[in-house]
Amino acid sequence: MIYVLLDGVGDLPHPDLDGKTPLEAANTPTLDKLAQKGVIGEVISVGKGIAPESDIAVFNMLGYRFHHVDYAGRGVIEAIGVGIDFKDGDLALRGNYATLNDEGIIVDRRAGRHIEKNDADGVAKEIENKIKFSFPNTSVVVSPTIGHRVTVRIRTENEKLSSQITNTDPAYARVEGMGIAKAVGDFLRIEKCLPLDETESAKKTAKLVNEFTAQSLQIMKESQINKKRINEKKKSLSCILLRDAGNKYPDVKPINEMYSMNFSCIVDMPVELGISEVLKMKAFEAGGLTDYEEKARVAAKAMETQNAIYVHLKGPDEFGHDGDAIGKMKNIEEIDRRFFKTLLENINFDKVAIVISADHSTPCINKGHSDDPVPILVSGNFIKNDGTTRVTENQAKKGSIGLIQGADVVTTALNLIKSQI
C-alpha cells in the first residue's frame, strides 16, 4: 500500500473557479484513472467541529487516537523532528516569524512565508544570545526550520516547566493539549500567555514565555538584519508567535507494531519528521518539497522492501492558507502530472494499492484549516469500482466507503485491499 496524504487538499466552492473546488476544477487525468479503479468515501480527520492542526491530524490519519490530555503537543513533535535536544520537563513550542505594523497589529502571520535561511537563522541567534530570563539557569533554543516556521525550546535546569499555558498566536487555541485553528478576522495582536491552572509551574512557565515575547520583540526591532530587510522592501521578522506547548516526550506504540507491517514514509516538514521519529517509522530521502518525480520513484522502489509507505505532499495547503484557489488548482494538476503519473509508471498496479486522502481541509475562502470532510480513495487493479470517476469532495459524499474517522483510515483501507485481492 502506498498511502498519500495531500496536505490541506480539501476545499469549498470558490468564485475564482466558477463555484468549483480546486479538486473539481483541476485537470487530473491520472487521479481520474485511479478513481475509476477504486472506491471513495469521506474522512473527518480528527473530529466533528474540530479544525485540526497538522500534527494531531496526521497522527489520527495514521491510526492514533489521543485522549487530548495525553498528547505531547506540536511543539514537542517539531522539536524532535528538527533534532533539538529535548527532555521531559523542557518546554517546546511551535512558532511563526510574523510581521507587525507600527501599532502592533499582525499584518502577516508568516512574514512573507519565504524567508531567506540566513535571515531566519541570524535573527534566531540574536534572540538566543540576548535574552535574559528572570529565573536563573534558564536558557532558550530558537531553531528556524522551513520558511516562516520556528521551533522554540525553553529549559530551566533542575525544574520541570508546565505545558498548561495558552498560546500567544491569536489564530490558534489550545484545547486540552490539542491545537485548534480559530475563526479569526483582521486586526490580530500577539496574545499574552496565561497559565491554564493554578500551579506555580504553570504560572512560572507563562511568565517565561511572556519574557521571551517581550524581549524578542525589542531584539528583533533593533536587529540589523531586519533593518536590511526593510531597506530591501522585504517583510520584517517582527515577532515569533508561539503555540502548542508541550513538556514531555510522547509514549506511543511504534507503527509497525500497530499494524504488523513494514511501514515507512517520505516526509519533509519538521512536524512529519517528528511523527516519523516518534512512531519509529523509517524515513526515505526523496528530494525537496516539490521534487514530485523523485518522491514517486522512491515510493515505488520502497515497495521492494516495505509493504506500506506513507507519502506526505505539502503543496495544496500553502495555497489554501494564501487564499489562492487558482494556484491550488494548478498545484493539484502538477502533483497529478508529476507525482501520480510517475508513480503509476513505476509500480505493479496488480500488486500495489494506492490510498489517497488528506490530513484536513484548508479552504481558500477561509485561508485556514477547517473541519470539512476530505475525500479518501482506495485504488488498485484488483479493486471493484463503485461508480467513482473523480477524486472530488462531491463524489466522496456518494462513495461506497461512506463517512469514516481519520483514525480508522489505515485499517479500513487494509481491510478493503485484503478483501478484494
N, C-alpha and C positions, 0 to 999 in steps of 0.2 A: 504494500500500500504506500503510495506517495500522497501525503496529506498536505495540501497547500492552503495556507491562510492568506487571503488578500486583505491586508490591513485596512480597515475602515471602508471597504468597498461598498457596503450597503448605503442606500441613499433614498431620497424622496423626490417626487416630480419637481422639475426645475424650469422656470420660464426661459432660461437661455437654451434649453434643449427641447423647446416646444412641449413642455409639460411631461417630458420623459425623465427617467432617472439616467445617470451615466451608463449603467449596465444595459438599459433598454436602448439608449441612443447609440452605443458603441457598435462598430462593425467587428464582430468577433467570430470569424468562420471556424477557428479551432475549438473555442468554447462551445459553439453550436454543435459541432461534430461530437464533442464529448457528451453534451446534454442528450443528444439523440441516441447515445449508447449508455444511458444511465437513468437514474431515478433522482428525484429532487424533493426538497422539503424546506422547512424554515427552522431557524435556531434562535432562541433567546439565550445569549451567551452567558449571562450571569443571573439575571432575574428580572421579572416584570417591574417596570418603573425604575430600573437601575441603568443609568448611562455610565457604563464602567470605564475605568482607565484600562490601559492595555495590559498591565501586569496581571490583574485579577481575571481579566477576560481570557488571556492566553492560558493561564492555569486551568480555568474552567474548560476551555476548549480542548485541553489535553486530558481532561477527566478528573481534575482535582477540585473537590468542593471544600471550601474552608468555612468553619464557623468563624465569623468575622473577627472575633477577639483572638483567635489563634493565628491570624495571618500576620506575617512578619512585616509587611509594608513595602511599598515600591522602593523606598529609599534604600533599604537593605538589599533588595534584589539587584538594583543597579550598582550598588557598591561592590557586591560580589561579582557582577558582570564585568566591571572595569578593573577588578583586581586590587581594590583598595584594602588595606589591612583593616579588617573589621572583626570585632569580637563582641560577645554578649556584654551588654551594658553600655556600649557605644551608642551614639545617636546618628542614624543615617537618614538623609533626606534627598529627595529629588528636587532639583532646582531648574529654573529657566533664567537665562540672561534676558532682561526686558528693558524697554526704553520708556522713560518718564518724560513728561514735559515740565516746564518751569513751575507748574502748580502741583506737581507730584502725582498727576494722573497718568495711568499706564496707557501709552499710545500704541505700543506694540509689545505683546506678551512674549515675542520671540526675537526682538531686536533685529528684525530683518531676516531671521531664520538662518541665512547662510553667512556664518561668521568665520573670518579667517582664523585658522588654528593658532597662529602666533599671537593674535589679539586676545583670543579667549584664554590661552594659557598665561599670557603676560598679566592680564588683569587678575586672574586667579592667584598667581604668585604674589602680587602686591597685597591682596587681601590676606593670604596666609601669613605673610611677613609682618604686616602692620597691625592686625587685630590684637587687642589686649582685653581679655576677658576679666571680669571682676572676681571670678573664682580661681584660686591658684591651681596650677598643674592642669589647666585646660588648654587644649590645642584644637586646631581645625585643619582639615584637608579639604581643598576645593579642587575638584577634578572635572574640567570640561570634557565632554565626550564628543558628540556629533552635533554640529550646528550650534543651536542655542542651548543645548542640554548640558546640565551640570549636575554632578553628584557631590554632596557635602557630608563630611563625617566630623562630628564633634566628639571629643573624648576628654573626660575628666579622670585622671589617674586614681585608681582605687575607689571610684564611686560609680554607681550604676545610674545612668540617665534614664529618663522616662520617655516612652513613646506616646503617652497620654497628653498630647498637645494639639492645638489647632494649626491649620496651615496659615502661612502669610500670603499665599497665592489665592486671590479672591475668586478665581474661576473654578476652584475645586474644593469640595467639602470632604472631611474625613469622618466617615460613619463607621464606628466600631472597627477601626483598623483598615477599612477599605476606602480607596479613593473614588469619589463620585463626581462626575462633571456637573456643574451647576448651570442653570439657565441664567445668563448674565447679559447685562446691557453695556452701554458706554459709561465712561467716567469711573472706571475702576481704579481703586487705590490699593497699595500694599496694606494688608491687614495685620493687626497686632497678634502675635502668638499668645494664646491663652492656655492655661492648664485645664485639662478635662476632668481632673479630680482634685481632691484637697490634699494630696500627699505633698510632702516637702520636695520630693524628687521631681514631680511634675511642675511645681512652681519654679524650682531652680532651672529645670530644662527650658521652660518657656522664657525665663529671663535670659538665659544664654543665647537662645535663638533671636530674641529681640536685640540683644547686644550685637550679635552678628549682623543683623539687618541694618541697625543704625550706623555702626561703624563702617560697614562695607559701602553704604550709600555715600558717605563722605570720601572714602578712599577712591571710589570709582569716579566721583565728581572731580577729584583733583588729579586723576590719572592722566599722564601724558599720552597714553595710548588712546584714551577717549578724546582728548583734545585733538589729536591727529585724525581720528575717525571723523570728528565733526568738521574739521577743515576739508576733509575729503568727501563731504556730503554723505557720510555713512551714518547709520543709526548708532547712537551712543549705547554702550553697555552700562546702563544707569543703576541697575539693581539686580539682585537674584531673588526671584520668587520661589518660596520653599513650600513643599507639601509632602505628605505621605511618610511621616516619621516612623521609624522602626528602631528597635533596640535589641533584637535577638536574631540569631541565625535560625532559619526555618528548619523544622524537623518533619520531613515528608518521605513517603516511600518512593524509592527510585522507580522511574517509569518502566524499566524492563521487568521489574518485579510485579508492577501493577498489571501488565498485560502479558507477561511471559513471552516477550518478543525481543528482537534486536532493534530497538527504536533509536534513531539518530536524528540529526537536524542540520539545517542550513539556515543560519540566522545572522543578523548584522548589528541590531541595536543593542545597547547595553542591557535593557530590560530582558530581551530574549536570551542574550548571552548568560545573564544571571539565572534565568529559569533553567537553561540547559545545564548549568553547573549544579544547581540545587537538585535537579531531577536525575543527575548522573547520566545525562544524555550525550552521547558522542556528537561533537560538532565538526562538520566538514568545512574546510576553507573553500569558498566559491566566489572570489572576487568581491567587488564593491556593491553598493546598494542597487545599482541599475545594470549590473552585469548579468542580464537575464539568461542569455545563452549559456554562459558558464554555469550558472546555478542549475539550469535544466540538465546539462551534461553531467555535472557532479551528482545530482539526484539520481539520474538514470544509472550511472556507474555504481552508486552506492547499493543498488538493488542486488549486486553480485554478492555482497557480504551481509547486508541488512535485510530485514523483511518489512521494515516500516521506516519512513523518513518524513519528518515534518519540515516544510519549507515555508518561511515567513517572508512575504514580499511587501515592503513598506509603502511603495508609491502612492496608491489611491488615497491614503489617509491624509497626506500632506495637502493635496489639492482640496480635500474636504474642509480641512481647517482654514485654508485660504479662501474658501468660498468660490473656487474656480471649477464650475461644473464642466465647462468645455475641456479644461486641462485634465480633469479626472477622467472624462470620457476618452481622451486621447491616450492617457496613460494605460487605461484598461486595454485599448486597442494595441498598444505597444507590448504589453505583457502577453496578450493573446498571440501576437505575431512572433515575438522573440523568445518567450519562455515556453508557452504551451505547445507551439508548433515544434520547437526544438526537442521538447520532452517526448512528444509522440514519435518523433523520428528516431529516438534513441532507446525506446523501451519495447518490450514484447507485451503488447496490449492484451494478449491472450492470457498472460500470467500476472500482470501487474495492474492493480486498480488505482484509479486517481480519485481522490476525495478533495473537493474544493469547498471552502466556506470562508468566513471572515471572523475576526475577533469581536467586531462590533460594527455598527453603522456610524458613519461620520457625514451626515447630510450637509451638502454645500450651503443650503439656506440657513442652517444653524451655525456653521463654522465650528462645530464641536461634536463630540460623541453624543449618541442618543440611545434610547432603549429599544429602537425599532428592530424587529427580527431581521436576520440576514439569511440569504439562501445557503443551502447545502446541497451538493451534488455528489453522488457516488456513481462512478462511471467505469466501465470495462467491457471488453468484447463479450464477456460471459454474463453481463447484467441485462435483464429483460427491461426494456424501456417502458416507462409509464405514461408515454404521450408527451414527455418533455421535449421541447425543441430548442430552448434557450435557457441560459442561466440568468434569470432576472427575478426581481422581487415579486412581480405579479405571478409568474409561473410557479415560483416557490410555494405560493399560497395553495396551489392546486395539486402539488406533487404527492406521490404515494407515501413519502416518509412522514408527512404531517408536520406538526409543530413539536420540537423537542428542546430539551435543555442543553446548554453547552457542555456540561459535564457528562452527558450521555452520547456525545457525537462519536467518539472513537469506538465505543462498544457497539453502538448502532451500526456504524459503517462496517466493522469487522464481522458482525453477525450477518449483515446483508451479503457481504462478499462470500463468507463461508457457505451460506445457504444457496448461493447460485453458481458456485464453482462447478 
